[in-house]
């Protein structure tokens, strides 16, 4: 990061692999946030991270886990 750039804010989102969580991740990334996303399905999280990076230039850290 260059000296004149400010870091992007980061949001933590659970249940991000499908449904409302996935849609919310897209809205958050569109608003300029990087994300940490958690859900049980690693493949879906990876696909989401790739999509958000491509469409919104977001940095996405995936955390496959079950939070129950």
N, C-alpha and C positions, 0 to 999 in steps of 0.2 A: 504494500500500500504506500502510495506517495504521501508526502507530508501534508498536502492540501486535501486529501480525501478523509472523510469521516467514516468510521466503521458502520456497517449496516446493523440495524437492531436485529436481535435474534428472538424468535418465538419457539416455545416448546409446545408440541401438539401431540396428544395421544389419540389412538384410534384413527390414524391418518391413512390407512391403507385402502379404505373404501367409504362409500356413502358420504355423510355430512363431513366427516373428518377430512376426506380427500378433497372435497370441494372447498372447505375452509382453508386447507393448506394452499390451494391455488390462489385464493383471495389474499391471503397473508403475503405470499410471495409476490403477487402483483403489486401489493402496496409497499414493496421495497425491503421486506424482511428476509433474512436468512432463517433457516429452520432446523430444529432438531425434531425429528418425527419418530414416534414409537407406535408399534403395533406388532401383532404376532407373526404376520406373514412377511418374511424377508424379501421374497421376490416382488411382491406388490410395492413394498417400500422402495426397493431399488428402482422399479419402473417409475414411481412417483418422483423420486429424486432426479432421475434423468430428465423427466418431463419438465420439472420446475427449473432445472438448470438451463435447459434448452429454451424454454419459453420466457422465463423471467430473470435469467442470470443469477438465480439464487444459489447459495451454497447450502447444501442439505446434508445433515449428518443423520444417518439412519440408526435406530436402536431397536432391533427386533427383540421383543420381550412380551411376556404375559403379565399384565399388571393387576390381575385379580387377586 
